[in-house]
């Protein structure tokens, strides 16, 4: 391990049964959307719109 501290991460799991099988499931992670790029783009667009209309 590189770091001295161990960080515990809670993951959101999505569990779905497999059709046609007995007692079998697919386990996948729920993905969080990354909104930082969209917020950055909206801020740049707002600044450009204000500069254009003034």
C-alpha positions in Angstrom: 0.0 0.0 0.0 1.2 3.5 -0.8 -0.8 5.4 1.7 -0.7 4.8 5.4 -4.4 5.5 5.8 -7.0 3.0 4.6 -10.0 4.7 3.0 -13.3 2.9 3.1 -15.5 3.5 0.0 -19.1 2.7 0.0 -20.3 1.4 -3.4 -23.8 1.4 -4.8 -24.5 -2.1 -6.1 -27.3 -3.1 -8.5 -28.3 -6.8 -8.2 -30.4 -8.3 -10.9 -31.5 -12.0 -11.2 -30.4 -13.8 -14.3 -33.4 -15.0 -16.4 -33.5 -18.8 -17.0 -31.2 -19.7 -14.1 -31.8 -20.8 -10.5 -30.5 -18.5 -7.8 -28.0 -16.7 -10.0 -27.6 -12.9 -10.0 -25.7 -10.3 -11.9 -23.9 -7.8 -9.6 -23.1 -4.4 -11.1 -22.2 -1.0 -9.8 -24.5 1.9 -10.1 -22.6 4.6 -12.0 -22.7 8.1 -10.7 -22.9 10.8 -13.4 -20.0 13.2 -13.6 -21.7 16.6 -13.7 -18.5 18.6 -13.3 -17.8 18.8 -17.0 -21.4 19.9 -17.7 -21.3 22.6 -15.0 -18.0 23.9 -16.4 -19.4 24.0 -19.9 -22.5 25.8 -18.7 -20.4 28.5 -16.9 -18.3 29.1 -19.9 -21.4 29.4 -22.1 -23.0 31.8 -19.6 -19.9 34.0 -19.6 -19.7 34.0 -23.4 -23.4 34.9 -23.6 -23.0 37.8 -21.1 -20.0 39.0 -23.0 -21.8 38.8 -26.4 -25.0 40.6 -25.2 -23.3 43.5 -23.4 
